[in-house]
Amino acid sequence: MLNRIRRFGFRLLYNEVAFTYDVVSRIASLGQWRCWQRSIFPFMGPPEYDTVLELAHGTGDLQVDLLEAGYRTVALDLSNAMGRITQRKLWRKGLRTPILRADVFHLPLKSSSFAAIVCTFPTAFVFRPDMLAELKRILTRDGSADFVLTGQLNGGDRVKALIRGIYRVTGQSSEMLCEEYIHAFFGENGFDAQIEVVDCKGSSAQVVMLQKKPECF
């Protein structure tokens, strides 16, 4: 029963009430959300490096950041509502980029077509082998898929308990993931993983950079 409620809340947040997502994420992170999202930038190549594919672009904040920094992008999300919100944000700032509605398990993209892939706060799909198989397919030989996996507040126990409760609804984690597990899981699915922790004011973000193992070429 509890899982059904969580799935229902998750569906609402990413569809019918997607317009509340920005508010929910900022409340849940105590204002740290945007710092966590931007923690991916130090690990990306320069803007002229290649077109960046963002998986599960959500409400488009990272798209704005990327485009304003000079990157060429493609945005992809399954949610129509998120696509509309993102499009409006880009229009208001005079920005444009292709926005695709697609499932991360069946990407409508050519093999070896992206050298730079990013995703911030992916839900459980990032730990599914079928999704990682698609990631390997579209990633170039020397490309990198960089994910912000989690953001963690450095507050007391009551704050952390509150945040954990909110994040259960969004399908995300509020705790750093075990590095041994990250290396083992992605290694079993054909990727070498590098893990970094980025400090924000009063919090930290966990970033993982994935590259295809040589035997996957």
WOMO-V249713 format. One record per residue. RES is the residue in one small letter. SS is DSSP state (~ for helix, > for strand, _ for the rest). PSI is psi in whole degrees, -180 to 180 (none if undefined). Layout:
BEGIN
((RES,SS,PSI) (RES,SS,PSI))
END
This chain:
BEGIN
((m,_,-45) (l,~,-40) (n,~,-36) (r,~,-42) (i,~,-43) (r,~,-44) (r,~,-38) (f,~,-45) (g,~,-39) (f,~,-46) (r,~,-43) (l,~,-44) (l,~,-33) (y,~,1) (n,_,-92) (e,_,-37) (v,_,34) (a,~,-26) (f,~,-16) (t,~,-5) (y,~,-45) (d,~,-42) (v,~,-45) (v,~,-45) (s,~,-36) (r,~,-39) (i,~,-46) (a,~,-29) (s,_,4) (l,_,41) (g,_,6) (q,_,-7) (w,~,-47) (r,~,-34) (c,~,-41) (w,~,-45) (q,~,-46) (r,~,-9) (s,_,-10) (i,_,-22) (f,~,-41) (p,~,-16) (f,~,4) (m,_,157) (g,_,174) (p,_,159) (p,_,-31) (e,_,-1) (y,_,-54) (d,_,170) (t,_,136) (v,>,126) (l,>,123) (e,>,119) (l,>,139) (a,_,63) (h,_,-15) (g,_,-134) (t,_,7) (g,_,7) (d,~,-42) (l,~,-32) (q,~,-44) (v,~,-46) (d,~,-47) (l,~,-47) (l,~,-41) (e,~,-24) (a,_,-4) (g,_,6) (y,_,147) (r,_,137) (t,>,162) (v,>,131) (a,>,138) (l,>,133) (d,>,151) (l,_,-24) (s,_,122) (n,~,-40) (a,~,-43) (m,~,-38) (g,~,-42) (r,~,-42) (i,~,-44) (t,~,-44) (q,~,-41) (r,~,-41) (k,~,-43) (l,~,-42) (w,~,-44) (r,~,-27) (k,_,5) (g,_,30) (l,_,152) (r,_,146) (t,_,153) (p,>,133) (i,>,117) (l,>,138) (r,>,114) (a,_,162) (d,_,134) (v,_,-15) (f,_,-11) (h,_,74) (l,_,127) (p,_,54) (l,_,150) (k,_,154) (s,_,145) (s,_,42) (s,_,-11) (f,>,135) (a,>,-10) (a,>,118) (i,>,134) (v,>,156) (c,>,132) (t,>,129) (f,_,56) (p,_,148) (t,_,-162) (a,~,-12) (f,~,-26) (v,~,-19) (f,~,30) (r,_,127) (p,~,-35) (d,~,-33) (m,~,-42) (l,~,-30) (a,~,-40) (e,~,-39) (l,~,-45) (k,~,-38) (r,~,-44) (i,~,-14) (l,>,137) (t,>,170) (r,>,-46) (d,>,13) (g,>,171) (s,>,137) (a,>,115) (d,>,123) (f,>,135) (v,>,108) (l,>,-46) (t,>,160) (g,>,138) (q,>,127) (l,>,145) (n,_,45) (g,_,-173) (g,_,-179) (d,~,-38) (r,~,-41) (v,~,-46) (k,~,-40) (a,~,-41) (l,~,-46) (i,~,-41) (r,~,-40) (g,~,-42) (i,~,-40) (y,~,-24) (r,~,-32) (v,~,-38) (t,~,-6) (g,_,20) (q,_,174) (s,_,144) (s,_,11) (e,_,148) (m,_,138) (l,_,149) (c,_,126) (e,~,-36) (e,~,-41) (y,~,-43) (i,~,-50) (h,~,-44) (a,~,-47) (f,~,-52) (f,~,-32) (g,~,-41) (e,~,-21) (n,_,21) (g,_,17) (f,>,143) (d,>,134) (a,>,132) (q,>,132) (i,>,134) (e,>,149) (v,>,124) (v,>,129) (d,>,131) (c,>,175) (k,_,109) (g,_,12) (s,>,176) (s,>,153) (a,>,140) (q,>,121) (v,>,136) (v,>,134) (m,>,123) (l,>,134) (q,>,145) (k,>,137) (k,_,152) (p,~,-35) (e,~,-9) (c,~,-4) (f,_,none))
END
